[in-house]
């Protein structure tokens, strides 16, 4: 597409006429994998209601989102209108595995660059769509509010804030920020919760504050969760809502889980399938722990060594995705870092463990019957995928909302164990810690109980998404609401 945002929008209109009766949805994600993926998955769900969806972002990040999506019919992706806006190049520093605070500060330039340069082309797109559609509905990441700040000026447009984290995390955030302890939580808020110390950097908190000033003009809130999992916290969020009458009447929609709930057999068993899936096919049911720490974790070599030794000493089968954190531009091949394993390690675990250094189809791995556990950083994407696939978690949070997600998984839902307490976040997790947590999840009666609870929760969530189920009815209600 042309670099001029006006030309890009005009090119779109020339190719995609809109009927005046249509409602269209525009997705505006933050350019980080965990955020891109969630709104892309929500796009798939909204498309199933025959509502056109437009997905906006930089050309690089849209490409990233499309390349990494799994378990989709390619025809679904082709039906989404992607708007690849070109923005000026930006510095792309590598992740720092030795940083004391594990928050991925190296991604902040990408966030700032996208938010500052997308506002004009997105505004032009919204105005163009509004002239041809009956109604334009914008669903935007909570950290991209400044990009769509002109929505209140468009008479037939409305916006919804998407929170990419759990309802539990949001309810705690509001509880602490507003000090609204006079609201009766009926025991919903635990007495002891992980501290926010070490979760964020000051620079990120400044970005958060700058974006939250644009949260006033919206029509409601969207979450990737379901009330079956977090109903008590969705209720608490609604009770916490104060301010003007307009603010009190805004609705909070639990529309998740966004990810596909089943993996078609043809995907799992097709020729040329991923090495992880082929390896899993040879393993016994619930015998493998999948180890992956998402796209924003950078481990130093000593921590990698301790993890490697701990996995080996556990004597449990494992798949370990050993990747460095994403850079702001994942297609920039400069400064690629490969974590160092102990000498001869991969040969020494041959048959017991598989180490993979590339992008893997996580949802298919979690759905495989051989996968019985997931060692995870507890990013919310990973938590929801693990819950929906019925896989318990060995929780090892690194930053952001992850410590509180881990608490939800281990202490409230009771479908996981902890590798290392958040209070000890500055310490190296020893091989013994890793070994102990893996054995507890994979080779103990307690772990079997967690697997049983995870399977039951998964079944309940999946049933809630069929026609007439509570989650499906909430999505139906949201679609009816935005279509009115």
Secondary structure, DSSP 4 states (H G I P E B T S, - for coil): --SSHHHHHHHHHHH----TT-EEEEEE--SSHHHHHHHHHHHHHHHTTT-EEEEEEEHHHHHHHHHH--S--HHHHHHSEEEEE-------PPP-TT-SS-S-GGGHHHHHHHHHHHHHHHHHHHHHHHTTSSEEEEEEEGGGGGGGTTGGGSTTEEEEEEE-S-HHHHHHHHHHHHT-TTS--TT-S-SS---STTT--HHHHHHHHHHHTT-SS-SEEEES--HHHHHHHHHHHHHH--SSHHHHT-EEEE----S-S---HHHHH-TT--HHHHHHTTS-TT-EEEEE-TTS----HHHHHHHHHHHHHHT-EEEEE--PPPPSSTT--TT---PPPPTTHHHHTTTTEEEE-S---HHHHHHSTTEEEEEE---HHHHHHHHHTT--EEE---STTHHHHHHIIIIIS--EEESS-GGGTTSPPPHHHHHHHHHHHHSSHHHHHHHHHHHHHHHHHHHHTSTTSHHHHHHHHHHHHHH-
